[in-house]
């Protein structure tokens, strides 16, 4: 039997989006809709397993979208790799509630690091990238914060020569990076 095709989904920190954490903003709703569209296109291309690093931005959005799609497509899987078990202790209550709902509904949960490990979020991103055949990222590459875990993870994707689809968060254009391989 063939190995299932896996896609890692990640994105820049929510504070780097023009709307920040305001998910009721029309631009955020449009971005989430386009993210859902791209996930469905990947499903049509044969991707059955999606991996997220359980961040409170794109990882959470994607996890919720994929869990919603799993209601009608039982072959889909959501694989959640958390940085560590206590990552949500300082999150807002509404985000914690959504996070734990996502984890309850997912296919697999695994903590990547021990609590207090340096660069735990980056390690979680690297884990999902290493396991993936393709990466879907939500990024505005013109707004870089090279020290952020998200930007270092994007550089890691490029260094691994993984097929990469970049969704611009406000222009909603999808760019396939030229090192894209067939998966």
N, C-alpha and C positions, 0 to 999 in steps of 0.2 A: 504494500500500500504506500502511496506517495506521502511524503511529509507535508503537512498542511502549511499553507503560505501564511506568514505572520507579518503584521504591520505594527510598528511602534508609533504611537501618537504622542506628540509633545508640542510645547509652544512657549513663547516668551512669558515672563511674569505679568500677571494682570495689571499691575501698575504701569506697565509700559504700553498698554492699550489706551487710546484716548478716553475711554469710558471707565477705566480702572476696574473697580468691583461692581459697577452699576450694570447689572445684567438686564435691567429694564430699559436701558438705552437702546434706541432703534438700531444703532450700528452694531452693538453687541449681538442683538437678535439676528441680524443679517449674517454676521460672521458665524454664529452657531448654526444657522441654517445651511450655509455653504460648507461648514465642517461636516454636517450630517450628509450633505450631497456627496462630498468626496469620500466619505466612509462607505456610502452605498455603492459608489462607482468601484471602489476597491473590492467590495463584496462581489460585484458582478464580474470582476476580473479574477476571482478565485481566492481572495483573502478570506480566511475563516477564523483566524485568531488575531485579536488586537491586544496590544500590550500598552499599559499606561504606568507611569511612575507615581501616580496618586498625588499629584500636586493640586492645589486649590484653584487652578486656572483651567487650561486646556485639557489637562489630564482628567479633571473632574467632569468637564463638559463632555469630553469624548466617552468617558465611562458611562455617563447617563444616557448618551445617544445609543451606544452599543447595547447596553442593557435593555433599552426600549426596543431595538431591532431584534434582540434575542427572544422577545415575546412571540414573534411570528416565525423566526428562523432559529430552530433549536440547534443547528449545526454551528452557529457562531459561538465564539468563546471570547470572554474578557478575562485577561490575565493581569492581575494587579500586583505590581512590585513596589511596596512601600519603602521609603528610605529607612525607617525603623518603626517599631511598634507604637511609640508615643508621639508621633509627628503632629497630631492634631491638638495637643494639649493647649496651645495658645491660639488656636483658630477661633473665629467667631462661632457661636453656637449653631447658627443656621448652616454654616459650611460643614461643621462636624456632623450634623444630622445627615446632610446629603452624602458626605463621605462614607459614613457607616452604612447607609442604605446601598450605596454603590458596592461596597465590599460584601454586604449580605447577598447581593444578587449576582456577583461575579462568579466566574468558573474556578479561579485559583487566586489565592492570596499568599504572598511571600514577602517577608521583611528581608531587605538586602544587608543592612548593617545593624550593629548594636547601637543602643541609645547613646548619644554623645559622640559618635564617630564623626570625624571631620569630613566634610564634603559628602554627607550621606545622600543628599538629593542628587548630586552629580553621579554618585555611584549607582543610584536607582536608574537614572537616565541611561548610563552606560550599559547596565544590565539589559534593559529592554532593547537598546540599539543592537547589542551583541546577539540577542535572540531573534531579532527581526530580519526579514528578507527585504523589507522596504520601510521607509520612514515617512510619515506625514507630519509636517511641522507647520505651526501657525506662527509666522514671524514677519516682522518688518525689518529686513536686514539693514536698513538705513539707520535704525535706532539700536545701536549696539551698546552693550554694557559688558565688555569682554571678561570682566571678573565674575559675571553671574553664572550660576550653574547651568542655566538654560543655554546661554551663548557658548559656554565651554562644551556642552553636550552637542550643540549644532556643529562646532568645529570637529568634535569627535566623529560625528556621522560622516562628515566630508573626508576625514582621515581614513575611515574604514571603507570608503568607496561604496557605500550603500546607496541603492536607488533612493532618491529623495524628492518628495513633492512638497513644495513650499506654498502655503496659502497665505497671501498678504491679508492681514486682519482688517484693513479698511478698504482697500481697492478690490478685494475678493477675487483677485487673479491668482491662478495656480501656475506655478513655474516648475517644470521638471528640470532638475539640475543635469548638466551634460554628462555626468558620470553615471547616469541611470542605467541599470542593467535590467534585463528581462528577468522577471521573477515568476 
